[in-house]
Amino acid sequence: MTSTRGRQAPVLRVVRRLPATLALTALILACGVIWQGLWTPFEQSDAFDAVAYGLPAFEAGRWWTAFTGTFFVVQPWVYAPTLLGLWGLAVLEYLRGWRVALLYFWIGQLFAVFASALVLWLCAFLPHWQWAQAQAASLDVGASAGAFACMGAAAGLFVSPWRVRVWLVLLAMATVALLFVGTVADLEHMAALLLVLFVDRSLRVQRATVREQRMIAFVGMLAFAAIEVIFAIVPTDGPFGASEPLSGSPWTTVLDVAVVLIIANGLRSARRWAWVIAIILLAMNVLLAVLLVALIGWGRAAGVEVAISGDMTIDVAAGALAFVFLIYLVWVRRAFRWKRRGLLGDGDPVAVDEVKASLRRHGGGTLSWMTTWEGNEYTRTSSGIIAYQRHAGVAIALADPLGPAFGRGRSVDEFIEQAERAGLTPCFFSAADATRDVVPDTWRSLVVADDTIVDLPGLEFTGKRWGAVRTSLNRAGREQMTFRMSRLKDEPWGVRAQLQAISSSWVGDKGLPEMGFTLGTLDEAEDAEVRVALAISPQGDVDGFLSWLPVYAEGELHGWTLDLMRRRDGGFGPVMEFLIGMSAAHFRDEGAQILSLSGAPLAHDYPPDARLIAELSTKLADALEPVYGFRSLHRFKEKFHPRYETLHLLFRDEADLPRIGAALTRAFLPDATLRQFAGAGLELVQRDRA
């Protein structure tokens, strides 16, 4: 009972905050039941003329119809889009209250109805404009104008760039419908949107980013796909003329729409071939319109009567739209430049030795040495270097930009521009607060890990809080365990063979290959600047080992970051506590300032607003916990009483999260097969059942 009430509580809270939306929905449905509009066309009802609004009703003095017609729907099938269209009212009411929502709805509805009637009254005086005269004599019902006003107002409440995207979709829908369908309702929708645009001024496109330029191109191509569908399946009677549905095979239309959709997706993904094909198709539409206009002009000049059909005028209108869109695509042509599949940027390639030199000179974060590992690519900026990996169409920048601190902002901006121009989704993984502070204001951030830092100056394992570590050190002394800090390349072949055997055994038991990206292997430990801590038994066996990555700051060695942790089965029990404790004391005596026990990936508790990435990471962590034990590792590190520094995932907006989630999965497990993933999930199920 308690769990059921708990699940119902959020729903009830939402319902309580939407009284106006629910009341309007109930009134529309009630009118549909009482006047049978839910199952028979209301426009054929005897009550239609009495309640419908439009220029004839206002000329007859029925001004109240602007209100009464709101609660009726012209055809039964129109109820679905009408009620779904009230999402804008619901969003507006939820965020700003029922009074503001109703104000936008009714002002938008009444303005659109009366303004449309005025426009049609004026246009009807123009000779030979049959569309205006026909619409001026028609009546309409429905709440769609007020709904469009609320959609526009709700779009203004969205964060950038969603505000611009929703507005573009709304304006594209209204424009296509008005020009090529052309009912009174379509004119009312455009009037409602223009009113909200004028009052709210929420659509402010200043300097569009490369990404937004591609999004506008994407929406524009979708509009042309919509025009194809409209011409194919419904008769049109827009301001530029009338047309009948196409009489040819429907598969021709399906093929045309499929081609347009492929081109649209190519424009969204920054594909140059899509831009070239779009330019060619649009130019053909423009050329056809020019030829038709020239034919009409030639006929009139020669005194020859040219029969102008509705299809011809519609082709001219479509050509005019294509011309506008063509100019836009030419204007933003740099957003679709040819790009080789090589490295980002146009500078010289960056070598790993240069990355290491930059770290020694300018310093970096606790994860920065991982940028020197194999698998990373590098792009040169005007003030530094950024290491990244490319997976699933995403450029994942690892940790923070390398180079002087004053150039961090420029490096971030240049990396974003380079990635977007290459058609990649940019993001920063495990970035520190300093990097989060310099990304664009519209970017989002999520905490993905807590870096565990132990301050070394004055560190002593005394007092009750260090009891567990001290007990491990004392036990190691009794059992004559030996600690040695070394470099892997300096160890003899026998020790190296033992380390390889321990690591291979660990990997073999997991069912998945060793993880990458921010988790190293023995190959990375071969670096001459990486230290290896060994726990050696009295018999000469290696019972466990750690690898430590250097951390530089201001040109000096500042500390060390824990990477590999491996132990031999059946060896010394608390070997990890022993190794970390002895390593901390060793580095303290050498003058190091910090010891980073690193942040376990996928072990963070995400905030409620994390949504998609939180759900994906949680599922991945649940599947990998029996294999890699990130959460238990995180709890183990708490024995050393570290302080925490947050590491962030920085990304443009929520639309990128599914792609980023797939890219991160591939970055951490680049060599895992589907069978290995399935095996890890099966192991999880088996352990749960046990």
N, C-alpha and C positions, 0 to 999 in steps of 0.2 A: 504493500500500500504506500509506504513512504517513498519508494523509488518511483512509483507511478506519479505521485504528486510532484516529486522533484522534476520529472520530465515534463509535466504539464505546466509547471510554474512559468518557465520562459515564454511558452506560447500564450498563456493568459496575460502576461505582462505586455506582450506585443499587441494583443487584441485590445487591451485597455487603452493603449496609446493611439489607436486608429478608429475612434468612434465616427468621425466624419466619412472616412473611406468606406467603412462597413455600412453606414446608414445610406450613403448614396448607392452602393451596390444593391442593398436591399430594396430601395425605392425603384431602381431600374428593373430588377427582377419582378417586383410586385406588379408594376405596370405591364410587364410582359405577360404575366399570368392573367391579370384582370382583363386586358384588351387582346389576349391571345397572340401577342406578337412573338412569343417564344416558339410557336410552331406554325404560324401563318404570316405572310408578309404584311407588316403594319401599313405599308404605303397603299395597300388595297383596301384598308379599313375605312369605314364611314367616318371615323373619328380623326383620320389623318389630317384633313384640311382644317379641322378646328384647333389642332394643337401644334401643327408644323409651322416652323418659322421660315422666313425668306422674304424677298422683295414683294411678291404678291400679297402675302399676309400683312405686311406693314402698310402697303398702299390701301388695303382694305380696313385699316385701323386696328388690326389684331396685334398690338404691340406686346401683349402678354405672352404670345407664343414663343418669344425668345427664352422665356422661363419654362413654360410647360413642355415645349419640344425637347428639352434637355433629358427628360426621363424616359424617352421612347427610343426604339431602335428600328431602323427601316426594314431590315430583313433578319430572319432567325439566325443565319450564319454569322451575322455581324455582331451578335452578342459576345462571342469569344474575344475578338480583337478589342471590342469596346471595354469589356471588364479587365482584360489584361492591360489595356492602356492606362488604367487607373494606378499603375505602379508609381507614376510620378506623384500623384496625390498622396499615396501612402508614404513614400519617402519624405515628401515635404512635411506631412503631418507628423511623422515620427521624429523628425529632426527639429522642426520649428513650431509644432503645435497645430491644433485643428483650426484656430482662428486664421492664422497666416495661410494655411493650406486652402481653406474655403475662399479666402480673399483672392488668391491667385486663380482659383478655379472659376469663380463666378465673374470676376472682372475679365479674365481671358475669354470665357465663353460668350459673355454679352458683347464685349468689344469685337470679337471675331465675327459674330453673327451680324451685327449692325454695320461694321466696316465692310464686310463682304457684300452686303446688300447695297451699300453706297457705291462701291467700285463697280458692281454689275449695272447699277442704274446709270452711271456715267458712261460705261463702255457700250451700253445698249444703244446710245445715240450714234455710235460710229456705224457708217453704212457697210453693209456686206460682211459684218462680223457675226456670223451665225452662232458661233459658240457663246458669245456674250449675250445675245438675244435669247438663246435657249435657256441658259442658266439663270438669266434674270427672271424668267417665267416659271422657274422650278421652286419647289419647297423641299425642306430637309428637316430631319430630326436627329437627335443624338447628343451625347456629352463629349464627343471627341475633341472639339475645339478647346474646351476647358482642360481636358486631359493633356493635350499638347502643351498648353500653357504651363501646366504643372510639371510636365517632363522637362521643359526648358528651365524652369525655376529649380527643379531638383538637380539638373545637370550643373547649374551654377554652384551647387553646394559640394560637388565632387572635388577632390584634390587634383592638382595638375599631375599628369597630363590627361587624366580621365575626363576632366571638364571639357577640354577641347575635343576629345574623341567623341563623346556623347553628342555634343553640339553638332559636330560634322555629320554624324549619322542622322540626327534629326533633320537637319537642313537638307541633306541629300535625299532622304525619303520624301520630305514635303515638296522639294523642287521637282523631282521626277514625277511624283503623283500629279502635281498641278499642271505641268507642261504636257504630260502624255495621257493622263486620265481626265483631269479637268472638271471634276464635279464641284458643286458648291461646297461640299465638305472639304475638299482639297484646298480650295481658296481660303476657307476658314482656318484650316490648320496652319497655313503659311502666315495668315494675319496674326494668329495667336503667338506663334514663335517670334515674329518680328516685334510684337508688343513687348514680350519678355526681354528680348535682346535690347530694345531701346530703354526699358526701365531698369533692368538689372545690370546691363553692360558686363555680363559675366564672361562673354566670349572675347577675350583679349589675346589675340595671336600677335605677339611682338616679334621676336626673332625665333622662328621655328628651328628646332634642332634637326639634324639629319634624320633622326628617327621619326620625328613628326612629319617631315617632308615626305618620307616614304609612306607613312600612315595616311596622309591626305591622298597620295597617289593610289593607294590601296582602296580607299573608300570611293574615289572617283571611278575606278574600274568596276567596282561592285555596282555602282550606279548604272553603268552601261550594261552590265549583266541583267540588272532589274528591268531596264528598258527592253532588252531582248525578250524577256519573259512576258512582259506586259503586251507587247505587240503580238506575241505568239498565241496567247490564251484568252485575251479579253478584247472586246471592241473598245476603241478609244475615241474620245471626242474632246480633245484638249483645245487650248487657245489657238493652236496652229493647224487644226483640222481633225477630221475623223478618219478612222481606219477600221477594217474588219480583221478578225483573227487570221493568221496565216493559214493558207489552204494546203501547204505542202506537208511533207512528212514531219512529225514531231521530233524525230531523231535529228533532223537538221538543226532545230533549235537547241536540243540537248547538247549537240556537238559544239555549236557556237558558244553556248553558255559555259561549257567545260573549258573551252579554249580561253575565254575571257577570265574565268576563275584562276586558271593556271598562270596567266599573265599577271593577274592581281596579286597572287601569292608570291610570284617572282619579284614584283615591285616591292612588296613588303619585306622580302628577304634581301633586297639590294642587288638583285641579279641584273647585270647589264644587258643580257639578252632579252629579258622581259621589257626593259626600257626601250630597246631598239624596236621590238615587235609592236609595242604599244604606240610608238611614234609612227610607225608605218600604217597601222590600222586607223589611227586617228587622222592621219594625213589623207587617207583614202576617203574617209567620211567627209572631211573638209572639201576635198576635191569634188566629190559628188554634189555637195551643196552649192559650190561655186558654179559648176556646170549647169545645174538646174536654174540658178538665178540668172546666169548668162543666157540660157535658152529662153527664159521668160522675157528678159530684157530685149533680146534680139527679135523675138516675135512681135513685141509691141512696137519696136522701132521700125520693123519692116511692114507693119500693118497686118501681120498674120496672127490670127487668134490661136493662142496656145491654151488647150484645156488644162486647167490647174486642178489636180486631184488632191484629196486629203493626204495621200501618201507622199506626194511631192513636197507639200508644205511641211509635213512632219520630218522628211529627210533634211529639209533646209534647217529646221529647228535642231535636229540631232547634230547636223554639221556645225551649227553655231556653238552648241555645247562642246563638241569635239575640238573646235578651234580654241576655246577658252582653256580646255584641259591640256591641249597640245602646247600652248604657250607656257602653262605652268610646268609641264614636264621638261620643256627645254630650259626653263629658268632654273630648275632644281637638278639639272643634269649631273652636277658634281656628286649628288647623293647616290649615283648609280655608275660610278667610274669602274672601268675594268680593274679587277684586283687579282693578283696572282695568289696562289694558295700558300705562298711562303710566309715569312715573318711579317708582323705588323710594322708600320712605319716605313720611312724611306731612307733612313740612315744606314751606316755600315753595320754588319752583323756584330753582335756582342758575344765575346768569348767568356767562358766561365772564369778564367783568370782575371778578367776585368771586373767581373761581379765581385770576386773575392777582394780585389784591391779596393773597390768602392766600399765594401763592408769594413775593411780595416781602417780606411781613411775617415769615413763619415759615420760609421756605426750602423746599427739597425736594431730591430726588435728581437725578442727571444726566439722567433721562428725564422728570422731572416737567413740564417745559414742554409736552411732548406731550399732556398732559391738557387743554390749551387748544384743541386742534384740533377741527375739525368732525367729527362722527360719534360723539363721546363724549357720554354722558349723565352726570348727576351726582346723587348722593344726599347729603343733608345728615345728618350725625351730630351727636351732642351736643357734640363737640369738634373738628369739622372737616368736610372734604368728601372724598368718594371719587369718582373718575372711573371709569366702566366702559362697556363695550359689551355689547350683548345679541345673541347669535347662538346658534342651535340649542338654545335652552333653557338657555343658560349665561350668567351675568353675569360677565364677565371684567373684574376690577378692574385698571386699568393702573397699573403702578409702585406707589408707596407712598401711603398716605393723606396728604392735605394737612391742615396744621394744626400746632398745637404738638406737640412730641415726646411730652409726658407723656400726651396723649390718644390716641396711636396704638392702644393696645390696645382702648380703648372703641370707636374708629371701626371697627376690624376686626370686633369682636363684633357691633356694630350692623349693619354691612353684611351679614354672614353671616345674621343673623336676618331682615333685610329681604328678601334674595334668596330664602331658603328659604320664607318666608311667601308670596312671589310665585310659588312653584313653580319657581324657577330654581336651577341648580347654581352655587354661588359658587366662584370661584377668583381668585387673584392672579397676574398675569403680569409678569415682570421686576421682582419685588419684591426689596428689599435685605435684608441679614441682620437689620436691626432689625425689619422686618415679620415675617420668618420667626420671630423669637423671641417674638412676641406672638399668633400664631395658636393655636387650641386644640391641646392636647398630642396629640390623636389625628390631627391633620392630617399629610399627607405633603408632602415638598418634593423638587423636582428642580432641578438647576442647568441653566438653559436658555441662558445666555450669560455671557461674561466681559467686563465693562465694562473698556475699555482706557483707563487714566488716565495722562496725562503731567503731572507736577508742574512748574509753570512757574518758580517762584522759583529763580534761579541757573542757568536753562537756557542752555547754550551748545553749539553744534554743533561741538565740538572733539573730537579723539581719533579713534582708528580706528573705534570703534563707530558714529560718526556719519558715516562716510565716504560712504555712499550718499546721504544727505540733503545733505551739503555739496557733493557733486559736482553734484547737481541745481540747487542754488542758484547755484553758480559758472557752470554752463552757461546758466542763465537770464540771468545778468548779461552773458555774452558775446553772447547772442542778443537782448539788449536787451528782455527781457520786463519788463512793468510789473505790479507788484502793487498792488491797491487794496482796502482794507477799506471797505465802504459799507453802505447799506441799500437794499433793492430799490426801495422807493418813491421814493428820492432819485435813482435812476439815470434818465438820459434814455430816451426812447422807443426809440432805436436800440439801446442796450445791452439793454434789456428784451426787445426783439424777438429779439436774438441768443440770449439765455438761453432764451427760449421755443422757438426753433428747435432749439437743442442738446438740450433736454429732450424735445421731440417726436420728434426723430430717435432718441434713445436708446430711448424707449418703443416707437417703431415697429419697431425691430430685434428686440425681445424676444419678440414673439408673445403677450405677456401684458400687461395694463394695469399701471400703476404700483401698487406695493404700498402699503398703508395701515397703520393702527394705530400702529406705532412707526417707520414710514418716511414722511417727509413729501414734499411736492411743492412746486412754485413757489407754489401758493396759500398754503401755510403760511409760506413765506418772505416773503410780503407783510406779515407782522406788523411793526410799527414797532420792536419790541424784538429782532427777529432780524437778525443781521448777515450780510452776503454778502461773500465774498472772491472777487475777480476776478483772473484772469491775462490780461493784454491784450498782444497781439503788437505789434511796431513799426508794423504796418499798421492798427492800431486794432481788430483782430478779437478777440473774447473766445475764448480757447483752452480755458478751463475755469473752473469756479466751484464754490464751496462755500457752504453755509449753516450758520450757527452759532446754536444755541439758548442763551438765557441760563440760568445755573444760580445760584440764590440760596441763601444760607445766613445765618441769623441777621440778616435784614434788610438784607444787603449782597450786591452782585453778587460771586459767588465764582468763577465760571468759565464755560466755554462747552462745549457739546456739539455734535459734528459731526452734521449731518443729510444734506443733499443733497451728492452728489459727481457732477459731470457734466463731460465733456470733449468738445471738438470733434474729429471725425475729421480726421486729417491735420494737427493742430496741434502745439504744442510737446510733445515726447515725455514727459518726466517732469513733467508739469504738476501732478499731484496731490502729489508730493513737494514741489514748489516751493510750492504753495498752503498745504499743511499746515505746512511749515517756516516760511514767512513769517507765517502766522496765529499760530503759537505765539509767535514773537518779538514780534509786534504786541500780543497780549494780555498777554504777560509785561511789556512796557513800560507797559501800562495799569494794571498791578497785579493782574491776575487770578491766582488761585492754581492752578487746574487747567485742563486741557484734556482733555475726554473724546472719544475717537475712537469712542465708542459700541460696543456689542456687536453683532456681526453675528448676526441671528436665524438659527436652524437650523444654526449653524456650530460647535456645541459637541459635544465627545465625551462621550456619555452614559455613566454608570456601568452596570455589569451589571444592577443591580436596577431600572433604569428601565422595563424591560419594554415595555408598550404604547405609551407616549408616545414612547419612544426609537425604536421601530420605525416609528411613524407619522411622526415628525419626520425620521428618516433617509430614508424613502421620498420625503417631500415635498422634502427638501433635494437628494436625488439628481435629482429631476425638474426642480428649479428652478436647480440649479447652473449649467447652461449658459446659463440665461436671466439670472440675477441675479449669479452668481459670489460667493456669500457666503463660501465657504471661501477663495478666492483673495484676497478683500478682507480677511479675517481675517489671512492671512499677510502682506499688504501693510502692515497696521498695525504689525506687529512691527518694522518698520524704525525706528519711533520709540521703541522700548524702553520701552513703558508698563508700569505695574504693573496688576494685575488685581483687580477686585472682582466677586464672583459675583452674578449675578441669578437669581432662583428662580421656578419655577412652584410655587405653593402650592395644594393641593387636599385635599379631604376624605379620599378613599381611591381605590384603583385602579378601583373600579366607575365612577367619573366620567370616567376618562381617554378612552374612545372618544368621548364627547360633547364633552369639552373639546378633543380633537384636531380634530373637525369644526368647532367654534366658532372655534378659532384660524385654521384654514385660511380660513374666511369672513372673519375679521377682517383678515387680511393681504391677501386678494384678494377684496374684497367685490363687485367688478364683473366678475370673470372668468367666462367662460362655459365650458360643458363642452367646446366645440370648442377654446377656447383652452388649456384644460388638456391636452386630447389633443394639440394642436399642440406644446405644450412637451415632452410625453413623446416625440413623434415626433422632435423635434429632438435630444433626448437619445440616442435610438436611433441616429439618423443619425451623430451625432458619435462615438458608441462604435464604429460600424462603420468610420468613416473612420480 
